[in-house]
Structures are given as structure tokens and as C-alpha cells.
Amino acid sequence: MKATSASLAVMTALVTLQIHAASSGNSTVSLGSVYVTPEASGTLRTDSILTSVDIMGSDKIEDKNVMNSWELVGQMPGIQLTETRMGAESGKVTFRAFNGEGYINGIKTLIDGVPSNVNSGNQRFIDMIFPLDIDYIEVVRGTNDPRYGLHNIGGNINFATRQGGNYTDGRLTYGSFNTREFQLAVGHEEGNFAQNYFLAKQDSDGFRDHSNSNKYSLGGKWFVTDDEQTMKLGVIARLYHHQAEEPGFLTAQELAASRSQSPEKNANDGDDRDMKHLSAHADFQLSDDLSLSNKLYYNSYDDDRTVTFTSYPVGNAPRQRRQWEERQTGVLSNLTWRAHEMLTLDGGINYEQQNNEYRRYRYNFAIPTDFDAPPARTQNDDSYTLYNTGAYAQAIIQPIEQLKIIPAYRVDKFSGNTELMNGEKAELQDYGWIEQPKLSVVYSITPDINVYANWGRTFQILTGSTAPAYMTAGQASYKPSINTGKEVGGSSSRSLARKRASPCGNRKPPTKWPTCPAPAPPSAWVKPSVAASTCNSPHN
């Protein structure tokens, strides 16, 4: 489908370099076309952070065939993708020596600037968005980004979705393993009111037996601005459902016999997952030099997973039903003051409240596991809360044109309590105020060559619903784990082309110009550019 309109002036506002340094005095690398607003007003952009920052534009995203959007980030350098491929448990994206195994992967995840990790740090909310709705992806590596605290151990990833513009884009795909996918993105902007809608449906039989997957996602965005473009108010809403079978883990002998089989023990394994998101956004240009940005959000996550890990008949540990119910409510507020051409001050506060429930049941041996039978043991039936208050401040000092110095400081504090199934109540570990100093420096040798160095600290706290995260009877106290990072690097531009201000103004994004090539058959395991014969990994 074609966009309803697109002006040549808007198209010239796009940067079309495949790989380039963002601008003089920055350390950002962009992949593909990236729309950039003027830097003279508004809150600070991500490419102001003096660390390894990669920004991938929509032309590297919208035509990709992937089963899950976290796989898109694998196009960037230094990224590790950990593939699970067990029903709704698809995998994770990580970097900076963190991997995606287990619950903690050390990477803060955001969608449209809104925190989008579950309590454990997992990135499950990414599944709510699809390639055709993504405008760009930002990856910030390292420890010197002061904007975020919780889960921002090794860095953060922000998935920015399309806002504003006039377009109607659609994709209909059929591919390997009877995979069917439909995506529809519609945008309409008239005057000061913009509305965007998105619908996606994906079904697949999967490469392995007993790996059927069915999911859908719905989304809407409504934004209004004033005539002077000094105010922008909006609401974003999303709804997601995923129901999937799990083929189970294989032994070496089973793998040698058939890579696509699903053992009989796993015939009742599966997952039923629902996620919802609602956020309100309010941005204000208070004066030529002062900008305020606010976000109020609500995330919900409900998951019912049945899994049989092994056929070991003794006891009940290998056969489990895990249920999560998580509710997150939070607010972020950021204030930027461009006090002088040599000094910009930026600061913000955040608060998040989590109300969570977790249940884990274990079942007696049967082939397949009978999850409708009464459980042999209830391991967890816990209700727990987590409250986070954070604040940061940073200064961008530019004493001469070639030099930038950015000192920053962040603090976070946590509280909460849990109630276990035996009635025991306990408070969260007392970490006090967690201090995170940071310092970054960049020097422009030439307009096209920059060298930079940074130092910073981030933290990690214990997660979960019971000890050691909470001070149950006899539990020792712990301090937060502190991660200290150091980095020295450089960036260069291979072209004289630069980011240019949009003729559309600071607040309005350009009309989307779609690229809808003929669909390629997607793989149920990896990106479609890899032949199906190489995709037959039975599990991870």
C-alpha cells in the first residue's frame, strides 16, 4: 500500500546514510534513515549521551520478517540474541557481557520512553509491538546514562513507535511452517490532531511438533498539539494476547533421533499470556530555553505457563505450572534548561509501583503431565510489592566548541513487602539511597572525528517474591550490586551529510514514506535470510 501523501521537503529531512556518526561532538552511530528534530529546543535526545549509542531507522525494520521484534536488534553491532523458542518464552536481546539466560539480563527496556520490563527484568513487553509500527530503535550501552535506574545495569533499549503522519501501510505474509502474518498500520494527521492505529495477527505451526502459536496485538495513539507547537498531549494504548504450545526440551539421544519432534511428556505444555499498556504523555516548551516532558503509565502482565522440563519420574520438580500477575503504575518527569550555549542542565524524577502475584505448582509424574490434576505441591503463592523512587541531574558543559563534559548523578531508593502462602510477611531488603555518579567527555578532533571517554556506575537489586529479595525470618541483609563501567572510543562520519532540522517543526514527525517489498517467507526460528535447514535448533 502507498502513503496517502508525502512531500519532497519532508523526505529531505531524513538522513539516508547507512552508517554514520551522528554529529560533531557525539558518539552515536545510526543505521538506516533516522528522522531528527532540531536540538535547539525540547528535551535532550538520546544521541546526547556520550557512550556507545546506536539508532536504527524504520527502513531497517519495517520490511523484516521476524517472529518477535526483539530479533530486529540483532542487526546492530555488539548484540547477543538468546533464543528460547518455547511457546511464548521466545528469547531476549542483551549486550555488554550480559546474556539472556534465566530471569535477569541487565538491560532496561522501554517502549516510547515508557519502562517495559517485568518485575524480574525480562523483556516480555517487546512482544506487543511489530516491525511495521516501529519508527526507530535506540540502543544505549554502558553505565553513564543517568535517565534510568532499575534494570539499567548494562544499558537500555528504546523502541519508538510511529506517531503522526498520514499513511496506510499493510503487510500480508505466508512462509515456512505454515506461518501467517498480517500487519496494518494507519496514521491520520490533520491540523493539530494526530491519530495512529495498529493491528497485527500472527499464527504459525512452528518448526517442531506441538509448537503451534497464535497471537495478536492492537494499538492506538492519539496526540494533540497547540498552534505554536509548544504543547503536545497524548495517550497510547495497547492490547496483546498470545497462546502457544511448547514442544519441550530434548535429550541428546532425542535430538539425534529427530530435531523436530516433541516428546510425549510435553503434550500438555503451553502458555497463555496477556499484556496491556496505557500511558499519557504531556510535553511542554515552557520557554525558548526550558522544556518539560511527563509520562504517566500503566502496564499489566498475566501469564499462565505449563512446562515439563524432563521425564525424570522421581519427585515433582520437573513438572510445573507458573502463573504471574503483575501490575505496574509509574510516572516520569524530565526538565531541560538550555541556560547558555556553553551550558545545558537536565534533570528528572521517576516513581514506579508494582503490585505482583506469583504462583508455582508442581505435579506428579505422568506422561504427558496432567496439569488438570490437583498439584502435588504448591511451591509459591505469593503477593508482593516493589516501590521505586529515582532522580537524576546532569550538566552538558561545552567550554569550547570542540569539547563537551557531562557530569551526572543519579539516586534510587526501593521499598516493598511480600506475603507468602504460609502467611509470613516480610519487607524488601533495605538498600538505602543507591548513588550512581557518572562522567563523560568528548572531544572533536575534526568536524567528522570524535573521541570520547566515560565512567559510570549502575546497580542491581534482588528480585522475586521471597528471600533473599525480602527479609523473611533468618534472611541476611544485602547491599545492592554495583556495576562500574569505563569506556574509551571514537566515532567518525564517512560522509559530509549531516542531520538536518525538519521543515515540519520540532513537534510534528514527518509523513511516513513506506517501503513494502514483496514478503519473504519467515522462519519460525531465526531471521528469514537464513535457510530453513539452518534453523532447526530444537531448543535453547
N, C-alpha and C positions, 0 to 999 in steps of 0.2 A: 504494500500500500504506500501511497505517497502522502507527504505532509500537505496540509491544505494551503500553506503559504510559507515562503522563506525568502528573505531579502538578501541581496548580494552584500549589503552593508553588514548585516549580521554575520554572514559567513566569514567576512574578513576579520571578525573578532575572534575567530578560532585559531589556535596555534596548531599547525599541522606537522610540526617536526615529529619524527618517530621517537627520537631520544634527544633530549637537550637539557642543559642546566636551566633552571627556572629563570633567574635573573641575576644581575650582578649583586653580590652580597648575600646570596642564598646558597643552599646546599641541596636543592631539590632537583630530581630527575623526573621528567614527565614522559609517559608512554602514550602515543596517540594524541588525538585532538582534545584539548582541555580548554574550557571556557573560563576566562579570568575576569573578575571585576576589578575596577580601579582600587589601588591600595591607599589612596589619599584619604579615604573615609571608611566607615564601617569597622567591624571588629577585625582583629588580626587574622590573616589567613594562615592555614597550616604551613605553607611554604616559608613562613617567617621563622619557623623552628629550625635551629642550626644543628641538624643531625641528619641521618640518612632518611630522607623523605622521598617516596615515590608516589606519583599521581598517575593513574591510568584512566584515559578518557573513554568515552562511550563507544568510539569506533573500534576499540579493542575488546569490547564487552558484548554489545547488543546482538552480534551475529554468531556468538559462540554457543555450541551445543554442550551443555553440561547438565548433569543430574541435580547438582546443588551449586549454589552461587559461590560458596567458599572456594570451589575449584578454580574460579576465574583468577584468583590472586596468584596462582601458580605461574602466571605469565611474567611476574615480576622477579627480579633477581633476589637471591638470598632467602627464598621462601621454601618452607618444608610443608608438604601436604601429607597428613596422616590419614589414610583411608581405612575406615572400619567396615562399611558396606554391610551392616547388619540391620536391615529394616530402616527405621527412622534414625538410627545411630549411623550417620553417613561418614563423618570424619571431621577434621579440623585443619586450620591453617595456623602455622606458627613460624617463628624465626628467632634469631639471637640465642641459639642453643637450647631453646625450649622445644619440646616435642608435644605431640597431641595425644599421647597415651595417658590413660587414667583421666581424672577429673580436672586437674589443674594444668593449664597450658601457658599461663603467664602473659596473655595478650588481651588487652582491653578491646572490646568490640562495640562499635557504635553504628547506628543507622540514622542518617540525617542528624548526626550530632547527639543522638539520644543513647545513653548507656543501654547495651543489649547483650549482656552476659547473664546467664542464670546464676544462681547462688554459688555454685561450685566453680564458676569461671568458664564453663563450657559455652560454646558459641551457637547454640541451637536456634536462636532467633534469626540467624542469617538465612535459614531455610525459607523465611517468609517472603523474601524478595527474589525476583527472577531477572535475568540479564536485560530484557527489553525495558525494564523500569529503572535501570541503574544509569545515572548520569556520569559518575566517575567514582573511583575507589582511591582513597588515600591510605598509605601505609607509613607510619612513623616508627622508626626503630630507635631503640636506645632508652636512656634513663633521664633525659633532660627536658621532656615535655611536662610542664607543671600543671597543665589543664586538668589532668585526671589522676586519681589516686588508686582506688580499688581496682584490682586486676591489671593495672598498667605497669606490670613488672618489667617486661622486656620491650614494651611499646604498645601501639594501638593501631586499629584499622577502622576506618570510617567508610561506610557505604552510603554515598549520597544519591538519592533518587531524583527523578526528573520533576521539576516544578515549573509551572508556567508554560508558555508557548502554545502553538496551535498545531496539532498533529493527530493523525490516526495511524498507528503502526500495528501490524499484526504478523504473527508467525505461526505456521502450522507445520509440524514436523512429524515424520514417521521414520523409525530407524530400527536398529538391531534389538533383538529380544522383544519384539512387538511393542517398542516404546512409542507412545503417542504423546505429543505435547502441543498445547495451544496457548499462545500469549497474545493479549490485546492491550495496547496502551493508547489512551485517548487524552489529549490535552486541549483545553479551550481557554483562551485568554482574551478578554475584551474590556477595554478601559482599565480600571484598577482592580478588576476581579479575575482571578485565575483559578481554574479547577482542573484536576488531573485524576484519572481513573485507571485502574489496572485490574486485569483478570488473567489468571493462569490456571491451567489444568494439566497435570502430568500423570500418565499411567504407564506401567511397564511390567512385563512378566519377569524381568531380571535374567541375568546370565545363568544363575543356578536354579535348581528346582526349589520350590517353596520360597520364592523371593518376590512375589507379587507386591507392587507398590502403587498406591493411589493417593494423590494429594492435590489440593487446590489452594489458591491464595487470592484474596480480594483486597483491594486498597483504594483509598480516596484521599485527595488533598485539596484543601480549599484555602486560598490566600487572598488577602485584600491589602492594597496599599493606598496611601493618600496621593493627591495630585503632585505634591512636592517630592515624593519618593523619600520621605523622612520617617515613615512608619510602615511596618509590614506585620500583619497579624494573620495567623493561620492555624489550621487544625489538620492533623494527619491521623488516619485510622486504617488499621489492617486486621485481617482475619485469616487464619491459616488452619488447615486440617490435614493430617497425614495418617493413613492407615497402611501398615506394611507387614508382610510376613518376614520372618528371619530364618535363613537357611541353616544356621548353626556353624559351629567351628568343627574343623576336620582334623583327625589324627594324620600322621604321616602315611599310614597304610591306606586310609580312606582317600587321601589326596592322590596317592599313586594310582588307585583304582579308578577314580573319576573326579575330575576337578569341578564338575558341575552338579554333583549330587548334593542332596540334603538328607542327612541321616534320619532314620525313622524317629529317633528320640526327639527331634526338633519339630515334629509335625504340628505342634500346638504353640510354637514360639511366634511372637509377633509384637507389634507396638501400635498403640492408638494415641496420637498426640494432637493437642490443640494449643494454639498460641494466639494471643490478641495483643494489639498495641493501640494506644490512643495518646496523642500528645498535642499540646497547644504551644504555639510559638509566637513571640512578641519581640520584634526588633525595632529600635528607635535610634534615629540620628538626632541626638539632643541638641547638638550644635555642629558647626563645621569640624570641630576637633574632638567631639565627645560622642561615643556610641555605646548603646546598651542593648544586650541580647539576653532573652529569657526563654527557658523551655520548661514546661511542666508536663510530666509523662506518667503513664501507667502501662505496665507490662504484666501479662498473665501467661503462665505456662502450666499445662496439665498433661501428664504423661502416664501411661499405663503399659508397662513393658513386661512381657513374659519371656524368660530366657532359660535355656538348658545348656550349661557350659560343657559338661562331659557326661559320659554314660556310667560313671563310677557309681555303683549301687549303694555303697555304704553311706549312711547318714543322709542329710538333705541339703547340704551346702551347694551342690551344683545346679539345683533347680529352684529358680527364684522368680518372684513377681515383685516388680519395683514400681512404686507409684509416687509421683511428685505432684504437688500443688503449690505453685509459687506465685506470689503477688508482689509487684514492685511499684512503689509510688515515689516520685522524686522530682526535684527542681534543680535547674542550673541557671545561674545568672552571671553575666560577664560584662565588665565595663572597660572600655578602652579610651584613653585620653592621649591624643597626639599633642603634647604640650609644646613641642618645638620641633623644628626639622632635625634636631640632633637628639631628641628625647621623646619616646613613647612609653607611657605607663599602661599596664594591662593587669587586671585582677579579676577574680571571680570566686563565687561560693557555690557549694552544692550540698544537697541533702537527699538521702535515699532511705526509704523504709521498706523492709522486706518482711512479709508475713508468709511463712512457708510451712508445709506439711510433707513429711516423708514416711512412707511405709514400705517395709520389705518383708515378704513372706517366703518361707521355704517349704518345699514339698517332698513327699516320699517318692522313692524310686518307682517309675513306671515308664513303659515305652509305648507311645510317647508320654511325656509328663502330663498328668491330669491336673490342670490348673483350676478346674471347676470343683475339685475335691477340697475339703477343709484343709488348710495348711497344717503341716506337721509342726511348724514353729513360726512364731511371729518375732522377727529379729528387731524390727523398728516399727514404732507407731508414734512418731514424734511431731510436735508442733514447736516451731522455733522462729525467733525474730532476729533481724540484724538491722541496726541503725548506723548510718554513716554520715558524718558531718565533715566537710572539707573546705579548704580555702587556699588560694594561691595569689601571688603577686610576682610580676616580672617587669623589668625595665629594659627597653631597647635603646642603648646608648650608641650614638654614632658621632664621635668627636671629629672625625674626618670622613670624607666620602668613601674611602676605601675600607674603613674599619667599623665593625659592629661588635658590641659587647653586650651580652644579655645575662645578667644575674637574675636568678629566680629562686623562689622559696615557696614550699607547699607544706601544709599540715593536714593531717586526717585524724579523726577520732571515731571509735566504734563502741557500740553498746548493744545489748540484746539479751534474750533469755530463751531457755528451752524448757519444755515439759515432756518428759519421756513417758513411755507406756506404763511404767511401774508407778507413775505419779510423782517421781522425783523432778524437782525444779532446780535449775541452775542458771547462773548468769554467764555471759560471754567473758572470755579472757579480758583482763584489763590491760590494754596496750598503752594507755595514756595517749598523749598527742604524739603522733608519729611525724617526725620532722624530716623533710626532704629538700635539702639545699641543692642548687644546680647552677652551673656556669657554662656559658657558650661564647665562643669568639670566632669571627670570620673575617678574613682579610682578602680583598680583591686585588690580586697581582695585576691583572688587566681586566677590562670590562667583561672578558669571556672566561677568565680563570680565577677561581676562588679556592682558598684553603681554609679549613675550619678545624676547630678542636672543641670538645665539650667534656664535661664531667658532671655526673649527677647521681642521685640516689632515689630508688624506688623501694617498695616494700611488699611483703606478702604476709597475710594472716591465715590462720587455720580456718577451714570451712567445714561444713557438715552440721549435723543436728545434735551431736552428742560430744563426749570427750574425744580428743583433747580441746576441741574448739570452745566447749563450755565447761565451767568449773564444777563438774559433778564431784561427789564425795571422793576424796583422796587424790583428785587431779592436781598435778603440779602446775604452777603458773609458767607462762612462756612470754618472751618478748617477741615482737614482730621480726620476721626475717628481713634483713636489709640487703638490697642488691645495689652495689656500687658499680657504675659503668663509666668507662673512659673511651673516647673516640677521637681519632685524628683522620682527616680525609680531605678530599678535594673534589671539585666539580668543574666541568668545562662545557662550553657551548660549541657545537660543531657547525653552527650557522649564525649569521648576523641577525636572523629573525628573532624578534622579542615578543613577549606577551604584550598585547595592546588592549587598551580600555575599550569596553563595548560601547558602540554608539547608542545602545538602548538604555544607558544609565546604570547606576550602581545596583539597584534593587531588582531589576527585571532580567531574568535569564533570556537568552535568545530563543527564537523559534527553532525547534528541533528539526534537523535535516536527516531523515532516516536512511539507513543502508540496510536493505533487506535482500541479501543474496539468496540463491536457491538453497534450501535447507539440506544439510548433510546429515546422514543417519547418526544419531547419538549412540554412544556406548553406554551400557549400564554400569561400567566400571571406571573408565577414565575418559579423557577428552577424545572427541571423535577423530582427531588427527592420527590417533594410534590405532593400528589394525586390531580387529576384534580378537585375533589369535593371541595378541599380547596382553589382553585384558582379563584373562581368565583366572585372576588371583582369587582363590576360594574365600579368603578372609584376611583380615588384618587385625 
